[in-house]
Amino acid sequence: MNYNDKDQYGIYKSTSPFQHDNNGPGPGLMGAETLIGNDVYNHHEEKIGDIKELMLDMKAGKVSYAVLSFGSFLGMGEKLFAVPWSSLVLDTEHKRFKLNVNKDKLDNAPGFDKDHWPDMADSSWQELIHGYYQSSNS
C-alpha cells in the first residue's frame, strides 16, 4: 500500500514529487493517517514490512519512531519494530519508504509484540534502538 491510496483529502495532488504547485502540500508535508500501512523496502528492493503506527514525541513536536511489522502471515507471528523516523527515507518514485537494513539484521533487531510494547520514553531503550539502526537520537 502507498500514501496515494489513502489520500482522501487530496494532499498528494502535485504532479512532481518536489514541485509545489498549490495542489497540495505533499510529499514535503504528509498526513499521518496516509502513512499508516505504507510499504517499507530495503536497498535490495525486498519488502521488509509496513508501517503500523507512528510514535510522536509530544514535547518536541516531532515523529520519533515508525512502528513496522515484519514476518507475519495473516497477522500471525507478527513482530513489531520501532525504527527511528530519521532512518526511513521516502521513495517518492515508488511511493513507499526505504530502510537501509538487510532482512537478516531485521530478523535480529530488538522487537516486541502487540501485547508487550517497550517504554519508548526510556533513555536506555532509545540508545539501544538508535544504536542498532545507527541513527542520531536528536
C-alpha positions, 0 to 999 in steps of 0.5 A, a space after each residue: 500500500 502507498 500514501 496515494 491510496 489513502 489520500 482522501 483529502 487530496 494532499 498528494 495532488 502535485 504532479 512532481 514529487 518536489 514541485 509545489 504547485 498549490 495542489 497540495 502540500 505533499 510529499 514535503 508535508 504528509 498526513 499521518 493517517 496516509 502513512 499508516 500501512 505504507 510499504 517499507 523496502 530495503 536497498 535490495 528492493 525486498 519488502 521488509 514490512 509496513 508501517 503500523 503506527 507512528 510514535 510522536 514525541 509530544 514535547 518536541 513536536 516531532 515523529 520519533 519512531 515508525 512502528 513496522 511489522 515484519 514476518 507475519 502471515 495473516 497477522 500471525 507471528 507478527 513482530 513489531 519494530 520501532 525504527 527511528 523516523 530519521 532512518 526511513 527515507 521516502 521513495 517518492 518514485 515508488 511511493 513507499 519508504 526505504 530502510 537501509 537494513 538487510 532482512 537478516 539484521 531485521 530478523 535480529 533487531 530488538 522487537 516486541 509484540 502487540 501485547 508487550 510494547 517497550 517504554 519508548 520514553 526510556 533513555 536506555 531503550 532509545 540508545 539501544 534502538 538508535 544504536 542498532 539502526 545507527 541513527 542520531 537520537 536528536 
